Amino acid sequence: MKRLVESRLPTAVGSFTILAFGEEGDLFPHVVLMSTLESDAAPVVRIHSECMTGDLFGSARCDCGQQLNRALDSIAKEGGALLYLRQEGRGIGLVEKLKAYNLQDKGRDTIQSNEELGHPADARGYDDAVAILKDLGWDAVQLMTNNPLKMEALNAGGIEVVKRLPVIIPAGKENADYLHVKQSLMGHLLS
């Protein structure tokens, strides 16, 4: 994996540099939105796995889109980077995620539905995030996350997480069970 291109990206929340990481010819590379650092403090970083339904369409089934928006606001103000990893549906892809939605509508939780489809509860990995952060020259970050696995993966890869910045989204009617499973069964830090 390598840095493929970078460009200027003005947005509604601020001006970013957008970078693509992957292999030559990749149609769906990982994307980084980076904002200028205003201090010598460790940069604010959000590692965000693609969630088309939440990020793009505002699905109420999850908290992904709200976490993404909150992260972009913070990074635009404080400096740092959003790493947008192309691992939709906890790494199982969009089609399988939509099949999992159908199982959830029949009473399974998010873990049960993935496993019933023959997938692990969470098939994501963070080696690419470590490689991207090293490419950016960052060996210490303030990580916006509720997921302890992301912190462990960065620390194991030689990126020090100097501070965890929680991204707590209040539960709603459609995502309360989903958030409960993330907290009680997957160990996410939601309080």
C-alpha positions in Angstrom: 0.0 0.0 0.0 1.3 3.5 -0.9 0.2 7.1 -1.1 -1.4 7.4 -4.5 -2.4 11.1 -4.7 -3.3 14.1 -2.6 -5.4 17.2 -3.3 -7.1 20.1 -1.6 -10.6 19.5 -0.5 -12.7 22.5 0.8 -15.8 21.3 2.7 -18.7 22.7 4.7 -16.8 22.2 8.0 -13.4 23.3 6.9 -10.5 22.9 4.4 -8.7 19.5 4.2 -6.0 17.8 2.3 -7.5 14.6 0.9 -5.1 11.7 0.3 -5.7 8.2 -1.2 -3.8 5.2 -0.1 -3.8 1.8 -1.8 -2.3 0.1 -4.9 -2.1 1.6 -8.4 -5.4 1.1 -10.2 -7.4 0.8 -6.9 -10.9 1.9 -7.5 -11.7 2.0 -3.8 -8.6 3.2 -1.9 -8.5 4.2 1.7 -9.0 7.9 2.1 -7.5 10.4 4.5 -8.9 13.9 5.2 -6.1 15.9 7.0 -6.3 19.3 8.5 -3.4 21.5 9.5 -2.1 21.0 13.0 -2.1 24.2 15.0 0.0 23.0 17.9 2.8 20.5 18.8 0.3 18.2 20.5 -0.3 14.7 19.2 -2.8 15.0 16.3 -6.4 14.1 16.7 -7.1 11.0 14.6 -10.3 9.1 13.8 -10.1 5.7 12.2 -13.5 5.3 10.6 -14.6 2.2 8.7 -16.8 2.8 5.7 -20.5 2.7 6.4 -22.4 3.7 3.3 -25.8 3.4 5.0 -24.8 5.5 8.0 -22.2 7.9 6.5 -24.0 8.7 3.2 -27.7 8.0 3.8 -27.9 8.8 7.5 -29.1 5.4 8.7 -30.6 5.4 12.2 -29.6 1.7 12.6 -26.1 2.7 13.7 -24.1 5.7 15.0 -21.6 5.7 12.2 -22.7 8.8 10.3 -23.0 10.8 13.5 -19.5 9.7 14.6 -18.1 10.6 11.2 -19.6 14.1 11.3 -18.4 14.8 14.9 -14.9 13.6 13.9 -14.8 15.9 10.9 -15.9 18.9 12.9 -13.2 18.2 15.6 -10.4 17.6 13.1 -11.3 20.7 11.1 -11.0 22.8 14.3 -8.1 21.1 16.1 -6.0 19.6 13.2 -5.3 16.0 12.6 -6.8 13.4 10.3 -9.7 11.2 9.5 -8.7 7.8 8.1 -11.6 6.4 6.1 -10.9 2.7 5.7 -12.7 0.9 3.0 -14.0 -2.0 5.1 -17.8 -1.7 4.9 -20.0 -3.7 7.3 -17.2 -4.5 9.8 -15.3 -5.9 6.9 -17.9 -8.1 5.2 -19.0 -5.7 2.5 -22.2 -3.9 1.7 -24.2 -6.8 0.3 -23.5 -9.1 3.3 -24.2 -6.2 5.6 -27.6 -5.7 4.0 -28.3 -9.4 4.4 -27.3 -9.0 8.1 -29.8 -6.2 8.4 -32.5 -8.6 7.2 -31.6 -11.0 9.9 -31.5 -8.2 12.5 -35.1 -7.4 11.5 -36.0 -11.0 12.4 -34.5 -10.6 15.9 -30.8 -11.4 15.6 -28.3 -8.9 17.0 -25.4 -7.6 14.9 -23.0 -10.3 16.0 -25.5 -13.2 15.5 -26.4 -12.0 12.1 -22.8 -11.7 10.9 -22.0 -15.2 12.3 -25.1 -16.7 10.8 -23.9 -15.5 7.4 -20.6 -17.2 8.0 -18.6 -14.1 8.9 -16.8 -13.2 12.2 -18.5 -10.6 14.4 -15.9 -8.1 13.3 -13.6 -8.8 10.3 -11.9 -5.5 10.2 -8.1 -4.9 10.6 -6.1 -1.9 11.3 -2.7 -2.6 9.8 -3.4 -0.2 7.0 -4.3 2.5 9.5 -0.9 2.0 11.2 0.9 2.1 7.8 -1.0 5.4 6.8 -0.1 7.0 10.1 3.6 6.1 9.7 3.5 7.5 6.1 2.1 10.7 7.6 5.1 10.7 10.0 3.0 10.4 13.2 4.1 8.1 15.9 1.7 9.4 18.6 -2.0 10.3 18.3 -5.1 11.4 20.2 -7.5 8.7 19.0 -11.2 9.5 18.6 -12.7 6.1 19.4 -14.9 4.0 21.6 -13.3 0.8 20.3 -10.5 -0.6 22.5 -9.3 -2.9 19.6 -8.3 0.2 17.6 -6.2 1.5 20.5 -4.6 -2.0 20.9 -3.9 -2.2 17.1 -2.2 1.1 17.0 -0.1 0.6 20.1 0.9 -2.9 18.8 1.9 -1.3 15.5 4.2 1.3 17.1 1.7 4.2 17.2 1.3 5.5 20.7 -2.3 6.4 21.7 -1.5 9.2 24.1 -5.2 10.0 24.7 -8.6 8.4 23.9 -11.2 10.9 22.8 -14.7 9.3 23.2 -17.3 9.7 20.5 -20.5 9.0 22.4 -23.7 9.3 20.3 -26.9 9.0 22.3 -29.0 5.9 21.6 -32.1 6.3 19.6 -35.1 4.0 19.0 -33.5 2.3 16.0 -29.9 1.9 17.3 -30.4 1.2 21.0 -30.0 -2.6 20.7 -27.0 -2.1 18.3 -25.2 0.2 20.8 -26.0 -2.2 23.7 -24.4 -5.1 21.8 -21.3 -2.9 20.9 -20.9 -2.1 24.6 -21.8 -5.4 26.3 -20.5 -7.9 23.9 -17.8 -6.1 21.9 -16.3 -4.1 24.7 -16.9 -0.6 23.2 -16.5 2.2 25.8 -19.8 4.0 25.5 -20.1 5.6 28.9 
